[in-house]
Amino acid sequence: MIPAVMPVYSRPELAFERGEGAYLFSTDGKRYLDFCSGIAVTGLGHSHPHLVNALIEQGRKLWHTSNVFRIPGQERLAQRLVDASFADTVFFTNSGAEAVECGIKVVRKYYDEIGQPNRYRIIACTNAFHGRTLATIAAGGQEKLLKGFDPVFEGFDHVPFGNLNEMRNAVGPDTAAILIEPVQGEGGIRAADPDYMRGLRAMCDEFGLLLFLDEVQCGMGRSGKLFAHEWSGVKPDVVATAKGIGGGFPLGACLATEKAAVGMTYGTHGSTYGGNPLAMAVGNAALDVILGDGFLANVVRMGQVLEKRFTGVAAAHPKVFGGVRGMGLIRGFECKIPNTDVVAALRRHGMLVVGGGDNVIRLLPPLIIDESHVEHAAEILDLACRELEA
């Protein structure tokens, strides 16, 4: 008999009742160091007081009105994102997949608006992850996500990540945009080289394409800048983000330049819940913290501390780990044994991580960690490796 909760997840026998900062507490009272962060979502840790206060204050006043009416908090958050980024305009969603879907529509509508409706194809990368809707699994192109959902949504071509020659060879008369994650998350924590990013921007300019970036996982400060593409100095045309933007509250956003969004006029897109007053209160509170003095600089510093310490752990356990990948506080350990075994061992010792492609474990700690959390993580990693080696 099918359970009441649709059985699409494989979950351990573990549930949590509360969280505090970088720690979660299970229903049986055990404390866990959370280096998963709800898959890069609770970027400010659990129960951050500024976010909690914003949620309670707004919850007492107004939860929802729909986008039939003006939403002042939405206008404020949009303007703050515009002021802090490449963008000129923002559409708010409830999730990352919706943000990517909005970006796909922005791309197609742009070419329709300029009289080239034949240009609709988007070149994406192998091992990408862009969401779970029919369009976004097609954009990701992974067989494990597409299996059973034929016919595949039309309009995506795929080339290896990081290869400019393959990308150039894939451009055709119907190509509209290039879509990549500046740091592939589910695909194995692969950070794009800055020269690759700059090459993509030059290629888009050469062929009249839009540069569309998926920063759902690597955005909102996780790399040490608000958006990971900023490290390469490129200016994209469209960016999808979510996860950390709400600190745990369901929220996403599609950012675009005025040029790219020229066709997004009245009636072309919408959302019942997207950008509701409750989400906007939390989103503005999260941005207060992320854009606060010294916050992103500390993410960079902690990323360096983490990389140095974890590289040492990997070197001490060459039977379990290869190298350490990533940037800022989006990192991955290359595993020499099944990554599922490593995830389980760490969980037994009180640390939460998540697996990824290419047999990697993803380490996505809250952005508020300090050296004590890194040291605690290193101690647990060492214990788990000793157990696995034995």
Secondary structure by P-SEA (a helix, b strand, c coil): ccccccccccccccccccccccccccccccccccccccccccccccccaaaaaaaaaaaacccccccccccaaaaaaaaaaaaacccccccccccaaaaaaaaaaaaaaaaaaaccccccbbbbbccccccccaaaaaaaccccccccccccccbbbbcccccaaaaaaacccccccccccccccccccccccaaaaaaaaaaaaaabbbbbbbcccccccccccccccccccccccbbbbcccccccccccbbbbccccccccccccccccccccaaaaaaaaaaaaaaaccaaaaaaaaaaaaaaaaaaaaaaacccccccccccccbbbbbccccaaaaaaaaaaabbbbbccccbbbbbbccccccaaaaaaaaaaaaaaaaaaac
